[in-house]
Amino acid sequence: MAHLVSRRNPYIIGRPIDDPKLLFGRQDLFCFFEDNLNPVKSLNWSKDN
């Protein structure tokens, strides 16, 4: 029989974070998402292509 290990949930249950000062350390990741997931910005409308 397998021995089950109880693990602590890493997610915090409660109010969402709504203070921008509490969102730190991931600015480069957010910029990547914004640059690559925004369909309007990803379109290239140049005549040279």
C-alpha positions as a printed Julia matrix, in Angstrom:
49×3 Matrix{Float64}:
  0.0    0.0     0.0
  1.35   3.46   -0.97
  2.17   5.99    1.72
  0.35   9.29    1.07
  2.16  12.53    1.9
  0.05  15.55    2.79
  1.29  18.67    0.99
  0.46  22.25    1.83
 -1.52  24.14   -0.83
  0.75  26.93   -2.23
 -2.22  29.08   -3.27
 -3.71  31.66   -0.96
 -7.47  31.58   -0.66
 -9.03  34.94   -0.02
 -9.33  38.39   -1.53
 -7.73  38.98   -4.92
 -4.64  41.18   -4.99
 -5.8   44.61   -6.13
 -2.86  46.73   -4.99
 -0.3   47.07   -7.83
  2.49  47.42   -5.25
  1.9   43.79   -4.24
  2.5   42.52   -7.79
  6.27  42.57   -8.1
  8.99  40.48   -9.7
  7.06  39.45  -12.81
  7.05  42.63  -14.91
  9.11  40.97  -17.68
  6.61  38.1   -17.83
  3.63  40.46  -17.99
  5.31  42.42  -20.78
  5.91  39.18  -22.69
  2.22  38.28  -22.38
  1.14  41.73  -23.47
  3.49  41.74  -26.48
  2.7   38.22  -27.65
 -0.97  37.71  -26.81
 -2.38  40.99  -28.06
 -3.55  40.22  -31.63
 -3.56  43.87  -32.72
  0.08  44.43  -31.74
  1.23  41.17  -33.34
 -0.03  42.11  -36.8
  2.57  43.55  -39.15
  1.03  46.02  -41.57
  4.27  47.02  -43.32
  4.31  47.16  -47.14
  7.94  45.95  -47.16
  7.07  42.34  -46.18
